[in-house]
Amino acid sequence: MLRAIFKSIDSMVMLRRMALLAWIGSHAETKLAQLHMPGFADGTATLAERYLRGAIWL
């Protein structure tokens, strides 16, 4: 049961990260997006690789 909850959280974290990546890309002119741009795509790719290999947090 607990493992299933953590798997759901992993999916939610990954979806949120991808949504933020898309927002940063579509709002590149804003200061907030520019603040988070450096390394965000690389960090998301690293997180995605971990996600695809299995649980992120376990």
Sequence and secondary structure as in RCSB ss.txt:
>XXXX:A:sequence
MLRAIFKSIDSMVMLRRMALLAWIGSHAETKLAQLHMPGFADGTATLAERYLRGAIWL
>XXXX:A:secstr
 HHHHHHHHHHHHHHHHHHHHHHHHHTTTSHHHHHH TTHHHHHHHHHHHHHHS S  
